[in-house]
Amino acid sequence: RVSSGDGTNDDSSSALEQEGAVITRARHRRHVEAAADALGRFGTLSGQGYMALDMAAEELRLSASELGRITGAIDVEDVLDVLFSDFC
């Protein structure tokens, strides 16, 4: 069951709800759902053979990035994007 943060529960049948996870912050919920979506795409792409491995790896990176947004992990690419966005 995933809490929407406003006291109500979303009763859709996502993998998160099947495990009984309770996420109370909307921002965390968005990031966890995005990570789960990316992992689903990774699972699909990783079974499609050698040519799809680079796309599968990108989905895995996106999933880790979404989880990092919750835990506070900062990627070097994020820092460089912020630094160079001021110069361009």
C-alpha positions, 0 to 999 in steps of 0.5 A, spaced: 500 500 500 502 506 497 500 512 501 499 519 497 501 523 503 494 526 504 492 521 508 488 517 502 491 510 499 492 509 492 489 502 491 492 501 484 496 494 483 503 497 482 509 492 485 510 497 490 503 496 493 504 488 493 510 489 497 506 493 502 511 499 502 508 506 505 511 512 502 508 518 505 512 524 501 509 526 494 516 527 492 519 520 494 513 517 491 514 520 484 522 518 484 520 511 487 515 510 481 520 513 476 525 508 478 520 502 478 518 504 471 526 505 469 527 498 472 521 495 468 524 498 462 531 495 464 528 488 464 524 488 458 530 491 454 536 486 457 532 480 454 532 483 447 539 481 446 546 485 445 544 490 441 539 493 446 544 492 452 546 500 452 539 502 452 538 497 458 544 500 461 541 507 461 535 505 464 538 502 470 542 508 470 536 512 470 533 508 476 539 509 480 539 516 479 532 517 481 533 513 488 539 517 489 534 523 489 531 521 495 537 519 498 541 525 497 546 522 492 549 527 488 552 525 481 558 528 478 554 530 471 549 533 476 554 538 479 557 539 472 550 541 469 549 546 474 556 549 473 556 550 466 548 552 465 550 559 468 556 560 463 551 558 457 
